[in-house]
Amino acid sequence: MNMKKITVLLAVFAISFAGIAQEDDNSTRSNVQEFTPSKLLSKGQWDIKFFNSLYTQTKQTGAGTGESFDIDRQNFFTNTTEVFTGVSENSRINVGLVFQIRSNNYGGQSALSVFDFDNNLVDSRSGLTTIAPSIRVQPFASVPNFSFTSSVFFSIFKDEGFAGEFNDPAYLDKQSTFWETKFFYDKTFGGGDWQVFYEIDLGFNFGEKGVDADFNNSNVGERFANNSLFLPASVFLSYFPSSKSTLFVNAQQAFLIDLGNEFEQNYTQLGLGGKYQLTDVLNVEASYGKFVRGNNFQGLGQTFSIGLRALL
């Protein structure tokens, strides 16, 4: 199945949940405030999130430095679909599946050209890249606003290249097995109008080193993160103009720490966004992020994201 057909199917998938939501629009209950990432689902409840992110960059830092320089535009689109359900009577364990579709291109193409889902290997790549079984846990009954999600991402795309030649085709995604655990905590204050949310991630990338890859049929660049620890920390400050809407600002500091691959990186990102509850079931989210600094081949671009979330 080609990427354009996959995109159409995903669009139909999202629209179908919108239709379900419209049928159930008689309740006044709001999910925007209640279902933060710290909140788990009740047994039998479903959470389906369809999140799209477009990152585009024309600046990058140099090798081992934070000094930036101009590059031809590079574009990276990611669709992340998450499906979780509650499985415990006490609403403290959820299980789910996450998968990602990516489309990247290089060489100064327009940002929106990623939606062509080209895959010529030279200046464009696209495809279904990862799938991750996941579990969410609320470990302490006395602290209901603290939880964690642990996922193992398996890369399911193949190395591609030009047969019989030394090659390093365009980058698509990490050729790593990635074990990531995200810790969530939130606190509401100001009479319920304000909320601060914290997230700390702990991620390990496993796989062969780039120097050990077969240069005749492997993308060495897709192994840059193997044998490393990824450690981002994020904080969000949200304001609720109404029970159905949220405005937020956020900041993130992240480190990629070398555990044997002789490559390290770090960056700082700032952002803002909002959420709105369209119906009792369906929420929409939009956000913007800017990488304001970085080190060692870190892109200094912008991220534009939009997502739909169905709580059933």
KELOSE-364112 format. One line per 8 residues: number of its first residue (from 1); their letters; for each residue y, x, z of C-alpha. Coordinates in nm, 3 decimals. Each point is the difference from the previous one (the first is absolute). Layout:
<atoms>
NUM> A> Y/X/Z; ...
</atoms>
This chain:
<atoms>
1> MNMKKITV> 0.000/0.000/0.000; 0.337/0.150/-0.101; 0.299/0.021/0.232; 0.197/-0.278/-0.169; -0.287/-0.244/0.062; -0.024/0.117/0.362; 0.374/-0.060/0.042; -0.028/-0.353/-0.140
9> LLAVFAIS> -0.291/-0.078/0.234; 0.192/0.130/0.303; 0.303/-0.208/-0.099; -0.218/-0.311/-0.025; -0.153/0.091/0.337; 0.345/0.012/0.163; 0.120/-0.320/-0.168; -0.312/-0.184/0.115
17> FAGIAQED> 0.083/0.079/0.363; 0.353/-0.119/-0.060; -0.148/-0.329/-0.114; -0.216/-0.024/0.312; 0.308/0.069/0.210; 0.201/-0.275/-0.166; -0.273/-0.249/0.088; 0.027/0.095/0.368
25> DNSTRSNV> 0.377/-0.002/0.040; 0.034/-0.272/0.262; -0.006/0.220/0.311; 0.303/0.161/0.159; -0.195/0.298/0.142; 0.141/0.337/-0.106; -0.220/0.301/-0.075; 0.284/0.245/-0.058
33> QEFTPSKL> 0.059/0.063/0.369; -0.352/-0.057/0.127; -0.213/0.206/-0.238; 0.135/0.354/0.022; -0.245/0.285/-0.084; -0.077/0.015/0.373; -0.129/-0.359/0.002; -0.367/-0.067/-0.078
41> LSKGQWDI> -0.158/-0.305/-0.158; -0.202/-0.270/0.172; -0.366/-0.037/-0.091; -0.031/-0.152/-0.346; 0.366/0.058/-0.089; 0.083/0.194/-0.319; 0.287/0.236/-0.084; 0.044/0.089/-0.369
49> KFFNSLYT> 0.280/0.234/-0.103; 0.098/0.087/-0.357; 0.250/0.289/0.018; 0.166/0.175/-0.295; 0.199/0.323/0.025; 0.188/0.194/-0.269; 0.108/0.355/0.085; 0.221/0.186/-0.247
57> QTKQTGAG> 0.145/0.352/0.029; 0.230/0.235/-0.188; 0.026/0.266/0.275; -0.258/0.216/0.175; 0.000/0.284/0.250; -0.119/0.349/-0.087; -0.308/0.193/0.103; 0.013/0.063/0.374
65> TGESFDID> 0.364/-0.112/0.025; 0.217/-0.304/0.057; 0.234/0.089/-0.286; 0.002/-0.273/-0.264; 0.026/0.019/-0.378; 0.010/-0.251/-0.286; -0.315/-0.100/-0.187; -0.080/-0.242/-0.280
73> RQNFFTNT> -0.058/-0.345/0.144; -0.346/-0.064/0.145; -0.124/-0.348/0.093; -0.279/-0.114/0.232; -0.108/-0.365/0.035; -0.250/-0.107/0.267; -0.151/-0.341/0.056; -0.170/-0.029/0.340
81> TEVFTGVS> -0.207/-0.309/0.073; -0.121/-0.056/0.357; -0.244/-0.269/0.113; -0.073/-0.037/0.374; -0.172/-0.263/0.211; -0.048/-0.059/0.372; -0.357/0.041/0.125; 0.022/-0.013/0.380
89> ENSRINVG> 0.038/-0.299/0.231; 0.274/0.177/0.198; 0.208/0.084/-0.314; -0.023/0.373/0.066; -0.208/0.123/-0.298; 0.075/-0.048/-0.370; -0.184/0.148/-0.298; 0.120/0.038/-0.354
97> LVFQIRSN> 0.012/0.176/-0.333; 0.289/0.181/-0.169; 0.017/0.109/-0.362; 0.269/0.165/-0.212; 0.097/0.004/-0.367; 0.240/0.266/-0.124; 0.202/0.073/-0.312; 0.199/0.325/-0.035
105> NYGGQSAL> 0.195/0.163/-0.279; 0.203/0.313/-0.056; 0.241/0.170/-0.239; 0.315/-0.211/0.039; -0.137/-0.345/-0.079; 0.179/-0.306/0.138; -0.100/-0.119/0.346; -0.135/-0.332/-0.128
113> SVFDFDNN> -0.222/0.167/-0.261; -0.275/0.039/0.264; -0.076/-0.369/-0.052; -0.145/0.090/-0.341; -0.295/0.151/0.193; -0.045/0.278/-0.257; -0.271/0.261/0.054; 0.044/0.277/-0.257
121> LVDSRSGL> -0.064/0.275/0.263; 0.294/0.210/-0.129; 0.299/-0.189/0.144; -0.158/-0.320/0.139; -0.294/-0.108/0.215; -0.108/-0.338/0.133; -0.300/-0.165/0.160; -0.172/-0.135/0.310
129> TTIAPSIR> 0.005/0.302/0.231; -0.114/-0.074/0.357; -0.192/-0.249/0.209; -0.005/-0.002/0.380; -0.206/-0.192/0.255; 0.221/-0.057/0.305; -0.007/-0.122/0.358; 0.284/-0.119/0.224
137> VQPFASVP> -0.034/0.010/0.378; 0.211/-0.112/0.293; -0.145/0.235/0.266; 0.174/-0.134/0.309; 0.011/-0.370/0.081; 0.293/0.065/0.234; 0.208/0.152/-0.285; -0.025/-0.257/-0.283
145> NFSFTSSV> 0.276/0.163/-0.206; -0.190/0.329/-0.037; -0.274/0.043/-0.261; -0.140/0.243/-0.253; -0.148/-0.017/-0.348; -0.254/0.256/-0.116; -0.092/0.032/-0.369; -0.206/0.238/-0.212
153> FFSIFKDE> 0.137/0.031/-0.355; -0.250/0.105/-0.265; 0.133/0.123/-0.334; -0.193/-0.189/-0.268; 0.167/0.138/-0.313; -0.155/0.281/-0.203; 0.140/0.339/-0.088; 0.133/-0.015/-0.354
161> GFAGEFND> 0.096/0.279/-0.234; -0.031/0.144/-0.347; -0.358/0.110/-0.062; -0.059/0.371/-0.036; 0.356/0.102/0.084; 0.180/0.139/0.301; 0.201/-0.302/0.107; 0.175/-0.174/0.286
169> PAYLDKQS> 0.069/-0.359/-0.114; 0.279/-0.219/0.134; -0.029/-0.089/0.369; -0.135/-0.343/0.095; -0.095/0.011/0.371; -0.154/0.225/0.264; -0.361/0.099/-0.063; -0.069/-0.023/0.373
177> TFWETKFF> -0.194/-0.199/0.249; 0.281/-0.111/0.230; -0.065/-0.124/0.355; 0.317/-0.161/0.133; 0.068/-0.166/0.335; 0.330/-0.182/0.054; 0.126/-0.081/0.351; 0.241/-0.294/0.039
185> YDKTFGGG> 0.224/-0.115/0.281; 0.289/-0.248/0.002; 0.249/-0.128/0.256; 0.218/-0.310/-0.033; 0.332/-0.019/0.183; 0.344/-0.163/-0.013; -0.130/-0.349/0.057; -0.249/0.035/-0.285
193> DWQVFYEI> 0.262/0.091/-0.261; -0.088/0.372/-0.013; -0.318/0.199/-0.021; -0.084/0.372/-0.009; -0.327/0.102/-0.162; -0.168/0.342/0.018; -0.275/0.140/-0.221; -0.174/0.336/0.028
201> DLGFNFGE> -0.266/0.093/-0.255; -0.272/0.261/0.023; -0.165/0.081/-0.331; -0.258/0.261/-0.100; -0.057/0.101/-0.364; -0.349/0.130/-0.077; -0.116/0.164/-0.322; -0.039/0.322/-0.193
209> KGVDADFN> 0.291/0.242/-0.021; 0.200/0.012/-0.320; -0.098/0.365/-0.052; -0.367/-0.102/0.011; 0.030/-0.275/-0.261; -0.155/0.033/-0.344; 0.297/0.075/-0.225; -0.182/-0.135/-0.305
217> NSNVGERF> -0.036/-0.358/0.123; 0.206/-0.045/0.317; 0.361/-0.076/0.077; 0.084/0.278/0.244; 0.330/-0.162/0.095; -0.182/-0.310/0.131; -0.162/0.220/0.265; 0.327/0.126/0.151
225> ANNSLFLP> -0.046/-0.192/0.327; -0.367/0.073/0.063; -0.075/0.149/0.342; 0.328/-0.111/0.153; 0.139/-0.230/0.270; 0.258/-0.264/-0.097; 0.223/-0.101/0.292; 0.283/-0.253/-0.066
233> ASVFLSYF> 0.196/-0.171/0.276; 0.212/-0.308/-0.075; 0.239/-0.228/0.186; 0.132/-0.340/-0.114; 0.288/-0.196/0.150; -0.011/-0.368/-0.097; 0.247/-0.284/0.038; -0.104/-0.364/-0.039
241> PSSKSTLF> 0.285/-0.211/-0.141; -0.241/-0.294/0.026; -0.363/-0.054/0.093; -0.093/0.026/-0.368; 0.193/0.313/-0.098; 0.016/0.366/0.098; 0.235/0.283/-0.089; -0.100/0.355/0.091
249> VNAQQAFL> 0.094/0.366/-0.024; -0.255/0.278/0.037; -0.042/0.375/0.019; -0.306/0.218/-0.051; -0.077/0.367/0.058; -0.327/0.128/-0.146; -0.190/0.328/0.001; -0.292/0.119/-0.214
257> IDLGNEFE> -0.158/0.273/0.212; -0.227/0.268/-0.146; -0.357/0.003/0.130; -0.139/0.243/-0.256; 0.153/-0.078/-0.340; 0.302/0.227/0.045; 0.251/-0.275/-0.078; 0.249/-0.173/0.231
265> QNYTQLGL> 0.276/-0.252/-0.059; 0.239/-0.226/0.189; 0.265/-0.262/-0.072; 0.249/-0.244/0.152; 0.042/-0.352/-0.139; 0.250/-0.275/0.083; -0.018/-0.361/-0.110; 0.093/-0.364/0.038
273> GGKYQLTD> -0.147/-0.333/-0.096; -0.069/-0.359/0.086; -0.269/-0.264/0.032; 0.010/-0.374/-0.051; -0.256/-0.270/0.070; -0.020/-0.209/-0.314; -0.254/-0.247/0.138; -0.228/-0.033/0.301
281> VLNVEASY> -0.246/0.233/-0.174; 0.197/0.227/-0.232; 0.253/0.271/0.089; 0.196/0.223/-0.239; 0.129/0.348/0.079; 0.237/0.236/-0.184; 0.109/0.350/0.102; 0.174/0.316/-0.117
289> GKFVRGNN> -0.067/0.356/0.112; 0.171/0.333/-0.066; -0.145/0.346/0.061; 0.298/0.185/0.143; -0.160/0.340/0.059; -0.327/0.183/-0.048; -0.173/0.334/-0.030; -0.240/0.168/-0.244
297> FQGLGQTF> -0.025/-0.203/-0.322; 0.112/-0.322/0.171; 0.157/-0.257/-0.229; 0.341/-0.134/0.101; -0.013/-0.337/-0.167; 0.027/-0.370/0.076; -0.260/-0.269/0.069; 0.037/-0.369/-0.094
305> SIGLRALL> -0.261/-0.233/0.146; -0.085/-0.367/-0.003; -0.295/-0.176/0.160; -0.162/-0.336/0.058; -0.201/-0.081/0.312; -0.223/-0.303/0.053; -0.115/-0.092/0.352; -0.278/-0.258/-0.016
</atoms>
